[in-house]
Amino acid sequence: MIKWFVILFCAALWSTLLCEERETRIVQISQGPVRGYKDPEHGVYTFFGIPYATAPTGPDRYKAPLPGPSWLTPFDADNDRIICLQATVPLYEPFYKNFDMQQNCLIANVYVPDTSEKNLPVLVVVHGGSFQVGSGNLLKPKHLVKSHNIIVVTFNYRLGILGFLCLGTPNAPGNAGMKDQVALLRWVQNNIAKFGGNSNDVTISGYSAGSGSVELLMLSSLAKGLFKKVIAESGSALASLAVQTDPLDNARQFAKRYVGHIDDAYALEEFYKNASFEILTSDGFSFVKDSSLFSPCVEGDVGEEIFLADSPYNILKSGNYEKLPLLVGFTDREGLLQIAIFDLWKNDMNKNFSEFLPRDLQFKNKEEKEKIAKEIKEFYFGNKTIGDDTILSYVDYFTDVIFTHPALKAVQYHVRAGNKVYLYQYNYVDELTPVIPHTEVKGANHVAQSFAVFDGLLSSNITENFLPENYKKHKAVIRQLWSNFIKKG
C-alpha cells in the first residue's frame, strides 16, 4: 500500500526527482569542491547558491564585499532560494514567498550545458529591480544554455540602502552593490574555467537597472578587463535612475522619517549603522517621480577602491573608457512600466508637471523650470488634460524620459568615441499581450526582450510549455540573435 502511495505521489507531482537520484557533477573551484545537479527537463547542470563573496556586517555593512568562504568537503550547490534583503512590494509577492532573504546574500548561480567541451563562451547576467528589489534567479537561462552551448552566471548583489547608501565617509563610501558586481566578475575570472568556460570570452548582460549596471561597469576602471562584450536591455547609465544626483540629501530625506533632520554626514552614518533591517528595507521602491532614492553614485576618495569617480556623462564625453562591442536597445512602450500608477499620477501631472521632469535636469531658477515643463507637456499632450484619452502620450512620455532618450544619448557618445554599437528597438507582441487601458493598442512592455531571451518569470521551468507557438518561435529567433553577439561580438 505504501509503495503504491509513493508511486502515485510522484506521478501527481510530475517529478521524477522525488523518486530517483539526480545526476551530479563536482567542480573544484578556488574555494573548494562544488556539487551541481542536472536539470531533468532541460539537460543542463545547475550550481545554485555558491558564495562568491561575503557581505560585511555590523558597522561595516555599507563597505565593499569581503572574500567568500572556503571549504574542504563538497559544497552542495542546490539552494536557489537565497535573495538579498529588500522591501516586499505587491508586484513580487509570489516571489518573496518562495525565497529566503539574508544579509549575507552574495551568491552566484552557474548554468552549464551537458557537454565535455571546454572554453565555452560565458554570459554574466545582472538582474533588474530599480536597484531596490530582485535576485539573480528572477529570470532563468536554461533554454539559452542548452540550445546555444553557453555558460550563464546569474547572481545577487546588495540592494537599496544596504547596497547604495552613499555618504562619502570611510564606513559608507557608496556603491557597495556595484562593488559586489565587480567581485562577482573577479570570481568568474578565477573560477569559470573549472566549469568549462572561457574567462577571456565573458559577456555581461543586464535588464532594467541591470542594464544601467552593465554600462556603468563598462565605464568603471575598477571593472576593466573583466569582460569583452556588453548587452544592455532597457536601461542606461545616463538615466536619472542610474546615478544619484544628491546622495547626501537622499540619505537625509530617508533618515528624517525616523529621527528628524540630520545635516552632518557622520551623524547620518551613525543612524544608518544602527538602524534595524526592518527600517532599512521599509520602502523598497522609494520613488521620487522618475527615480529612486538609493542607486549608484559618484564617489569621493576615502582610501578604498572607487567604482565611479566621475559622472557617466563626463566619462562618456571624454571617451576615456575601454571600448567594447555593445548590443543596446529598448522596447517601443517602456513607459507601460508606469501604467500601474497612472490613476495616481495623472492628476498630479496636470497640477504640477514640473515635478515629473527628470531629476538630473538643472535650471537657473524656478521660472525656467516651469517654462520648460510647460513646453514639454505641450509637446506630448498638446492642450489636452492628462487622462484616459491621452494615456498613450503618458506611456510615450515615460518611455522617452526614463529609457529611450538616455539610451540614445549614451549611444551617441559611444559612437563618437569610436565604439562598436548594435542598436535595436523591440516591439514584438502576440495574442497574450494585453491592450493598453482605454485603447485598442498593444505595445512591448519594459524589458519584454529580456523575457524573450530568458525562460520566464518565477516558475520558469513550466511557463514556456504553455506559450503560443508563434511566441516560442520568436523566442528562438531572439536567443539566436543574442547568441550570435555573445559568441561573435
C-alpha distance (Angstrom), angle and dihedral (degrees) to the residues before:
residue distance angle dihedral
M1 . . .
I2 3.80 . .
K3 3.82 90.3 .
W4 3.82 92.5 55.9
F5 3.78 91.0 45.7
V6 3.80 90.3 55.5
I7 3.81 91.6 48.8
L8 3.79 93.1 49.3
F9 3.80 91.1 45.4
C10 3.80 91.8 55.0
A11 3.80 92.7 46.3
A12 3.79 91.7 49.6
L13 3.79 91.1 54.6
W14 3.83 92.6 48.1
S15 3.79 89.3 -134.1
T16 3.75 129.0 121.9
L17 3.80 87.8 -174.4
L18 3.78 89.7 82.9
C19 3.80 92.5 53.6
E20 3.77 106.3 39.4
E21 3.76 138.0 34.3
R22 3.80 116.1 -92.5
E23 3.79 122.6 -123.8
T24 3.78 112.2 -106.5
R25 3.78 138.1 -164.5
I26 3.80 125.4 -160.0
V27 3.80 119.0 -149.8
Q28 3.81 123.6 -171.2
I29 3.82 108.1 -138.1
S30 3.80 127.5 174.6
Q31 3.82 92.3 -89.3
G32 3.81 95.8 48.7
P33 3.83 140.6 -77.2
V34 3.83 117.9 -31.8
R35 3.81 124.9 -160.4
G36 3.81 118.0 -149.4
Y37 3.78 130.8 -176.6
K38 3.80 133.6 -131.4
D39 3.78 115.0 -117.8
P40 3.84 104.7 -130.0
E41 3.81 95.2 -150.2
H42 3.78 101.5 45.1
G43 3.80 100.3 26.1
V44 3.81 95.1 -131.1
Y45 3.79 128.1 125.0
T46 3.79 116.8 -117.8
F47 3.79 126.9 -159.3
F48 3.80 107.8 -170.5
G49 3.78 130.7 -171.8
I50 3.81 101.7 10.1
P51 3.84 107.6 166.2
Y52 3.82 104.4 -126.9
A53 3.83 92.7 175.4
T54 3.80 140.6 -5.1
A55 3.80 124.2 -109.3
P56 3.83 109.0 -130.9
T57 3.78 117.5 -121.7
G58 3.80 140.0 -151.5
P59 3.81 115.6 17.6
D60 3.83 89.4 -9.7
R61 3.82 94.4 59.3
Y62 3.84 92.8 112.7
K63 3.80 96.0 49.5
A64 3.80 130.6 99.0
P65 3.82 116.2 -72.0
L66 3.79 122.8 -86.2
P67 3.82 125.0 -131.1
G68 3.78 116.3 -76.0
P69 3.83 122.8 -106.9
S70 3.79 125.9 -94.3
W71 3.80 132.1 -141.3
L72 3.81 141.7 -173.2
T73 3.81 104.1 -147.4
P74 3.82 120.8 59.2
F75 3.80 113.5 -72.3
D76 3.81 107.9 -132.5
A77 3.82 101.7 -130.0
D78 3.79 95.9 -164.0
N79 3.83 103.9 109.0
D80 3.80 111.6 104.5
R81 3.81 94.0 161.1
I82 3.83 102.3 83.2
I83 3.82 117.0 111.5
C84 3.78 132.5 163.5
L85 3.80 123.4 -100.3
Q86 3.79 110.2 -81.1
A87 3.76 141.9 146.9
T88 3.77 116.8 -88.2
V89 3.78 111.6 -118.2
P90 3.83 123.2 -171.4
L91 3.82 93.8 -118.0
Y92 3.81 91.1 64.3
E93 3.81 98.3 36.7
P94 3.85 94.3 123.2
F95 3.79 88.7 47.8
Y96 3.81 94.7 58.0
K97 3.79 94.4 49.0
N98 3.80 90.7 61.8
F99 3.78 98.9 45.7
D100 3.79 141.8 68.8
M101 3.82 116.8 -129.2
Q102 3.79 114.1 -146.1
Q103 3.77 136.7 170.3
N104 3.80 90.1 -138.2
C105 3.79 93.2 56.7
L106 3.80 104.4 136.9
I107 3.79 100.0 127.5
A108 3.79 135.3 146.2
N109 3.80 128.2 -144.8
V110 3.81 117.2 -154.9
Y111 3.82 122.3 -161.8
V112 3.82 113.4 -163.3
P113 3.83 127.9 -175.2
D114 3.80 118.1 -124.0
T115 3.78 97.0 -103.1
S116 3.79 140.1 111.7
E117 3.81 91.0 -137.6
K118 3.78 118.5 120.4
N119 3.79 133.9 -151.6
L120 3.79 93.0 39.8
P121 3.82 118.0 173.3
V122 3.81 113.7 -97.0
L123 3.80 129.5 -141.5
V124 3.82 119.7 -165.1
V125 3.83 113.1 -164.0
V126 3.82 123.2 -155.0
H127 3.80 110.8 -157.4
G128 3.80 125.1 -133.4
G129 3.80 133.1 -134.5
S130 3.83 105.5 131.1
F131 3.83 89.1 -79.5
Q132 3.81 85.5 -73.4
V133 3.82 108.4 81.8
G134 3.80 143.0 12.5
S135 3.79 138.3 67.0
G136 3.78 141.2 -126.1
N137 3.78 93.4 -95.8
L138 3.81 95.5 51.6
L139 3.82 87.1 104.1
K140 3.80 120.2 25.9
P141 3.82 128.1 -149.7
K142 3.81 104.7 -155.7
H143 3.82 96.5 123.8
L144 3.82 91.3 48.5
V145 3.82 91.5 48.5
K146 3.80 94.8 48.0
S147 3.81 98.3 41.0
H148 3.79 98.9 42.4
N149 3.82 105.7 30.0
I150 3.79 93.9 -120.6
I151 3.81 127.6 143.8
V152 3.81 110.9 -132.9
V153 3.80 126.6 -162.4
T154 3.80 121.9 -164.2
F155 3.80 123.7 179.4
N156 3.79 149.5 169.2
Y157 3.78 126.8 -109.0
R158 3.80 129.6 -175.8
L159 3.79 114.6 -83.3
G160 3.79 141.2 -156.4
I161 3.78 116.7 -5.3
L162 3.81 93.9 -11.2
G163 3.79 90.2 55.7
F164 3.80 103.0 33.3
L165 3.80 112.6 25.9
C166 3.81 102.6 134.7
L167 3.81 115.2 -170.3
G168 3.79 98.4 146.1
T169 3.81 90.9 -124.7
P170 3.84 126.4 123.8
N171 3.80 91.0 -106.2
A172 3.82 95.4 45.0
P173 3.82 108.3 24.0
G174 3.82 93.4 151.4
N175 3.80 140.6 -113.9
A176 3.81 97.4 65.5
G177 3.81 88.3 150.2
M178 3.80 92.1 52.5
K179 3.81 90.6 47.9
D180 3.81 86.6 53.6
Q181 3.80 87.2 57.0
V182 3.81 91.1 50.9
A183 3.82 89.8 48.8
L184 3.81 89.2 53.1
L185 3.81 91.6 51.0
R186 3.81 90.1 50.0
W187 3.82 88.9 49.6
V188 3.81 89.0 52.7
Q189 3.79 90.9 51.5
N190 3.80 90.7 52.1
N191 3.80 99.1 42.6
I192 3.80 115.8 19.8
A193 3.82 94.6 89.0
K194 3.81 88.1 65.0
F195 3.82 88.4 62.0
G196 3.82 91.3 48.5
G197 3.80 97.2 -94.7
N198 3.78 131.1 133.6
S199 3.81 111.1 -120.5
N200 3.81 88.4 -161.7
D201 3.80 92.3 57.8
V202 3.81 104.8 55.7
T203 3.81 121.7 145.2
I204 3.79 120.3 -168.0
S205 3.79 119.3 -148.5
G206 3.78 132.7 -179.7
Y207 3.78 139.9 175.0
S208 3.83 126.7 -147.3
A209 3.83 107.0 -26.5
G210 3.79 85.7 4.3
S211 3.79 87.9 59.7
G212 3.80 90.7 54.3
S213 3.81 86.9 47.0
V214 3.80 95.9 55.5
E215 3.79 91.5 49.6
L216 3.81 89.7 49.2
L217 3.81 88.7 49.7
M218 3.80 87.5 52.6
L219 3.81 90.0 53.9
S220 3.81 96.3 43.6
S221 3.78 119.6 94.6
L222 3.81 87.2 -152.8
A223 3.82 90.8 68.5
K224 3.80 97.4 40.6
G225 3.80 113.7 135.0
L226 3.80 95.7 13.4
F227 3.84 95.7 104.2
K228 3.80 140.5 17.8
K229 3.83 106.9 -151.8
V230 3.81 136.4 30.3
I231 3.83 132.7 -148.4
A232 3.81 115.5 -169.6
E233 3.82 115.4 -171.6
S234 3.82 117.9 -170.4
G235 3.77 101.9 -26.0
S236 3.79 141.5 74.4
A237 3.78 141.0 -157.7
L238 3.81 86.7 -126.3
A239 3.81 94.1 58.6
S240 3.79 114.6 110.0
L241 3.82 86.9 -123.7
A242 3.81 91.7 60.3
V243 3.81 100.4 63.5
Q244 3.81 130.3 25.7
T245 3.80 113.4 -118.8
D246 3.83 94.0 -157.1
P247 3.81 110.8 12.0
L248 3.81 95.1 173.9
D249 3.78 91.8 54.4
N250 3.81 90.2 47.0
A251 3.80 89.5 53.5
R252 3.82 90.6 48.3
Q253 3.81 92.8 49.8
F254 3.79 92.8 53.1
A255 3.82 94.4 44.4
K256 3.81 90.6 48.3
R257 3.81 89.8 69.2
Y258 3.80 90.0 65.4
V259 3.81 110.3 24.6
G260 3.80 107.4 13.9
H261 3.79 126.8 -113.0
I262 3.81 117.9 -16.7
D263 3.78 117.1 -176.6
D264 3.82 104.6 177.0
A265 3.81 117.1 81.5
Y266 3.81 93.1 -140.8
A267 3.79 91.9 50.8
L268 3.80 87.6 50.5
E269 3.77 88.5 50.5
E270 3.81 90.3 56.8
F271 3.79 90.9 53.2
Y272 3.79 93.3 50.3
K273 3.80 94.4 43.3
N274 3.79 90.5 55.2
A275 3.81 100.8 35.1
S276 3.79 116.0 113.3
F277 3.78 121.2 -113.0
E278 3.79 87.2 -115.9
I279 3.81 89.5 62.0
L280 3.81 94.2 41.5
T281 3.81 91.9 53.9
S282 3.80 96.8 37.5
D283 3.80 95.3 108.5
G284 3.80 113.6 29.4
F285 3.79 96.3 173.1
S286 3.80 99.7 44.9
F287 3.78 90.7 173.4
V288 3.76 120.0 -177.3
K289 3.80 96.3 -169.8
D290 3.81 102.7 -74.1
S291 3.81 100.6 5.1
S292 3.78 140.8 45.4
L293 3.77 126.3 -121.6
F294 3.81 99.8 -120.5
S295 3.80 120.2 47.3
P296 3.85 135.7 117.2
C297 3.80 118.9 -44.0
V298 3.79 143.1 -167.9
E299 3.81 104.7 -95.7
G300 3.77 133.1 -141.3
D301 3.80 122.1 -137.0
V302 3.83 110.8 -93.1
G303 3.79 95.6 157.8
E304 3.83 96.0 -88.4
E305 3.79 134.0 100.4
I306 3.82 110.2 -67.6
F307 3.78 119.1 -142.8
L308 3.81 98.2 -173.1
A309 3.81 118.6 18.6
D310 3.81 97.1 168.5
S311 3.79 138.3 23.2
P312 3.83 117.6 -80.2
Y313 3.83 88.0 -120.4
N314 3.80 92.0 58.7
I315 3.82 94.2 43.7
L316 3.81 92.5 48.9
K317 3.81 92.5 46.0
S318 3.80 91.5 49.7
G319 3.79 93.1 48.9
N320 3.80 87.2 -141.1
Y321 3.79 99.2 141.8
E322 3.80 137.4 85.2
K323 3.81 110.8 -77.0
L324 3.80 111.5 -133.4
P325 3.82 133.3 166.9
L326 3.80 107.6 -86.0
L327 3.82 129.2 -159.9
V328 3.79 105.9 -168.1
G329 3.76 135.9 165.7
F330 3.77 151.8 125.4
T331 3.78 141.0 -139.1
D332 3.78 125.0 -97.3
R333 3.84 93.7 -114.8
E334 3.80 105.5 33.5
G335 3.80 88.5 146.0
L336 3.80 90.2 71.6
L337 3.80 82.8 87.5
Q338 3.82 85.4 77.8
I339 3.81 96.9 50.2
A340 3.81 92.4 97.2
I341 3.81 89.8 64.3
F342 3.81 97.4 38.4
D343 3.81 94.2 106.7
L344 3.80 90.2 47.8
W345 3.79 96.5 46.9
K346 3.81 105.5 35.4
N347 3.81 94.5 78.9
D348 3.81 92.4 43.8
M349 3.80 90.0 50.8
N350 3.80 90.5 53.4
K351 3.80 91.4 50.0
N352 3.79 99.5 43.4
F353 3.79 114.7 4.8
S354 3.80 93.0 169.7
E355 3.81 90.1 72.4
F356 3.81 87.9 65.7
L357 3.79 96.5 56.2
P358 3.82 116.8 111.3
R359 3.79 108.6 -79.4
D360 3.79 93.9 -133.3
L361 3.82 92.7 64.2
Q362 3.79 113.8 106.5
F363 3.80 126.8 -149.8
K364 3.80 134.7 -171.8
N365 3.78 91.8 -130.1
K366 3.80 144.1 -21.7
E367 3.81 92.4 -85.3
E368 3.81 92.1 58.5
K369 3.81 90.8 47.5
E370 3.80 92.3 52.6
K371 3.82 91.8 46.4
I372 3.81 92.3 52.4
A373 3.81 91.4 44.2
K374 3.81 90.0 54.1
E375 3.81 91.9 51.0
I376 3.81 93.1 48.7
K377 3.79 93.0 46.9
E378 3.80 90.5 51.5
F379 3.82 90.7 48.2
Y380 3.81 91.7 58.2
F381 3.79 103.8 28.0
G382 3.79 104.6 21.9
N383 3.80 109.5 -155.4
K384 3.79 93.0 -33.0
T385 3.79 126.8 113.6
I386 3.80 115.2 -110.0
G387 3.79 102.1 -106.4
D388 3.78 146.2 109.4
D389 3.82 94.6 -47.3
T390 3.81 92.3 51.8
I391 3.80 97.5 44.0
L392 3.82 91.9 117.5
S393 3.80 89.3 57.9
Y394 3.82 88.1 49.7
V395 3.81 89.3 54.1
D396 3.81 91.8 45.7
Y397 3.79 92.2 50.1
F398 3.80 94.5 54.7
T399 3.81 91.2 40.0
D400 3.80 88.9 58.8
V401 3.80 100.4 37.2
I402 3.80 99.4 46.0
F403 3.80 102.5 29.0
T404 3.80 123.5 2.6
H405 3.80 102.2 47.6
P406 3.83 96.0 44.8
A407 3.82 90.7 47.5
L408 3.81 94.1 48.4
K409 3.80 91.9 45.3
A410 3.79 90.4 51.8
V411 3.82 91.0 47.8
Q412 3.80 89.1 52.1
Y413 3.81 90.3 55.9
H414 3.82 92.8 44.3
V415 3.80 90.9 53.3
R416 3.81 92.4 47.2
A417 3.81 88.7 51.8
G418 3.81 90.1 54.4
N419 3.78 97.2 -106.0
K420 3.81 122.6 153.6
V421 3.82 107.7 -116.7
Y422 3.80 133.2 -178.5
L423 3.82 109.2 -165.2
Y424 3.79 125.5 -167.3
Q425 3.79 142.2 171.0
Y426 3.81 115.6 -148.1
N427 3.80 118.6 -150.8
Y428 3.83 106.8 154.5
V429 3.83 116.8 143.7
D430 3.81 131.6 167.7
E431 3.80 138.0 -171.0
L432 3.81 92.4 -75.0
T433 3.80 92.9 56.8
P434 3.83 108.4 101.4
V435 3.77 121.8 -129.6
I436 3.79 117.9 -108.6
P437 3.84 109.3 -95.5
H438 3.82 115.1 -91.3
T439 3.84 90.7 14.4
E440 3.81 142.3 72.9
V441 3.82 90.2 -130.7
K442 3.79 126.6 113.3
G443 3.77 128.1 -160.4
A444 3.78 141.4 175.5
N445 3.78 107.9 -95.2
H446 3.79 127.9 -138.9
V447 3.86 111.4 -55.1
A448 3.81 92.5 -1.1
Q449 3.81 88.2 145.4
S450 3.81 90.0 57.8
F451 3.81 90.0 55.1
A452 3.80 87.0 52.8
V453 3.81 92.7 52.4
F454 3.79 97.3 44.0
D455 3.79 132.0 50.0
G456 3.79 99.2 -102.6
L457 3.76 144.2 -89.4
L458 3.81 122.7 -47.5
S459 3.83 106.9 -35.4
S460 3.79 91.9 40.4
N461 3.81 97.2 155.3
I462 3.81 93.3 75.8
T463 3.80 108.0 22.7
E464 3.82 95.8 79.7
N465 3.81 91.5 60.4
F466 3.79 90.5 63.4
L467 3.81 99.3 47.0
P468 3.83 121.7 113.1
E469 3.79 112.4 -91.3
N470 3.81 93.1 -118.4
Y471 3.80 90.8 55.1
K472 3.82 91.5 48.4
K473 3.81 88.8 54.1
H474 3.78 90.5 46.5
K475 3.82 91.5 51.5
A476 3.81 89.1 52.7
V477 3.82 90.0 54.1
I478 3.82 93.4 48.8
R479 3.81 91.8 47.5
Q480 3.79 89.0 51.9
L481 3.81 91.4 51.8
W482 3.80 92.0 48.9
S483 3.82 90.5 44.9
N484 3.81 90.5 52.6
F485 3.79 90.4 54.6
I486 3.82 93.7 44.2
K487 3.80 91.5 51.8
K488 3.82 101.2 34.5
G489 3.79 107.1 21.5
